[in-house]
Amino acid sequence: MAIHKQTSALGSVTAGTPIPMNYHDYLPISIQLVVVSGTNTSSVEFTLDPILDPTYTGTATWTAFGSPFSGATTSVSGVVTNPVVAIRHNMTAWTSGSAYIKVLQGDRN
């Protein structure tokens, strides 16, 4: 199952909608954080909690990836090799402008 998603641009201090990943195949994930304009700070976060399981009733714990995805003020990209359940964009400071993330995870086919 290949995953190629782009989130909606965030233009305020808020967390975006999670993007589910295929953690069963343990494939690298390419992430691009795009700062469209303005002055804002973003992080890309992941969870290992089973938020895709309809019987899960807990509150997900979100953890920011390290550099370059934590506290980013300009567009950055990189690859994550650890399996994660989901990824989201979190705008942690905002003065102006917007930013979004793109995520690509291939498949074994």
C-alpha positions, 0 to 999 in steps of 0.5 A, spaced: 500 500 500 503 506 497 502 512 501 502 519 498 499 524 502 499 532 502 496 535 508 491 542 508 496 548 509 495 550 517 495 558 518 495 558 526 497 554 532 494 548 531 495 540 529 493 537 523 489 531 521 494 525 522 496 521 516 496 513 517 502 510 515 503 502 513 507 500 519 507 493 517 511 493 512 517 497 515 518 502 509 522 508 509 517 514 509 519 521 505 517 527 509 517 534 506 515 540 510 513 546 506 513 553 509 509 557 504 510 564 506 510 568 513 513 567 519 511 560 523 514 554 526 512 547 525 514 540 527 512 533 524 510 529 529 509 521 530 505 516 534 505 509 536 498 509 539 493 504 535 489 510 533 487 506 527 484 501 531 476 503 532 476 499 539 482 504 541 479 509 546 485 512 549 489 519 547 494 518 542 501 521 545 505 525 539 512 526 539 516 530 534 521 527 530 528 530 531 532 535 526 530 537 521 523 536 523 522 539 530 522 547 530 522 548 523 522 555 520 523 554 513 522 548 508 525 542 510 525 534 507 528 528 510 527 520 511 524 517 517 526 509 517 522 507 523 515 504 523 510 509 526 502 508 526 501 516 523 504 522 522 501 529 523 503 536 522 503 541 528 504 548 527 507 550 534 508 558 533 505 563 528 505 570 526 503 570 519 503 565 513 502 557 512 505 551 512 503 544 510 507 537 509 507 532 504 508 524 506 511 519 501 511 511 503 512 506 497 510 499 497 514 492 496 511 491 489 
